[in-house]
Amino acid sequence: MLAVCLGLAVATPAVAQKPAGSPTATDLIRALQGREFTEAFAAAERLGDFAAQRAQVVPALIDAVRNREWASCSGDVRDAAARSLAQLKAKEAVVPLLELVKSGRPLEHECVE
């Protein structure tokens, strides 16, 4: 019986064994949509790692690039979102990113640490 239990534990995919406290794509999207810079920035940086939820993540990142403003350092958040879009190879983000560049809104590091 012990051998069967150990065999099942080994055969369980690592994806199913999510560490406690790790945010989901939904959690990160919610943080990205908030006004708090530090949470939005961290979420924008991490969302590029959620390729399995690409259909949910890419539109949220594009919305952040197009429409969102944060309490401070908005350019930093947009930069992180753009990098996550690149990591996800989101071709659908090319036009929104070009529009952002043309708009003159910040897309680069603008906060002093």
C-alpha positions, 0 to 999 in steps of 0.5 A, spaced: 500 500 500 505 504 501 508 503 494 502 505 491 501 511 495 508 513 493 507 511 486 501 516 486 505 522 489 511 521 484 506 521 478 502 527 480 504 533 476 508 539 479 503 544 477 498 540 481 502 541 487 502 549 487 506 552 493 501 555 499 501 562 498 503 563 491 499 568 487 494 565 481 494 569 474 487 572 477 490 574 483 496 578 479 491 581 474 487 583 480 493 587 483 495 589 476 488 593 475 489 596 482 492 603 483 498 601 488 504 601 484 508 596 488 503 591 487 501 592 480 509 592 478 510 586 481 504 583 478 506 586 471 513 582 472 510 576 474 504 575 469 509 573 463 510 566 467 503 564 466 503 562 459 498 557 460 493 562 462 495 566 456 488 568 454 486 571 460 493 574 462 495 578 455 488 582 455 490 584 462 497 586 460 494 590 454 489 593 458 494 595 463 499 598 457 493 602 454 488 604 459 491 604 466 495 609 471 497 608 478 499 612 484 506 613 482 511 610 477 506 608 471 512 608 466 515 602 470 509 598 470 508 599 463 515 597 462 514 591 466 507 589 462 511 590 456 516 585 458 511 580 460 507 581 453 514 580 450 515 574 454 509 571 452 510 573 445 504 576 444 503 579 437 497 582 439 500 587 443 504 590 437 499 595 435 497 597 443 505 598 444 506 602 438 500 607 440 503 607 447 510 610 444 506 615 439 502 617 445 508 620 449 506 617 455 511 614 459 514 607 458 520 607 462 523 607 468 521 614 471 521 613 479 527 614 483 529 609 488 
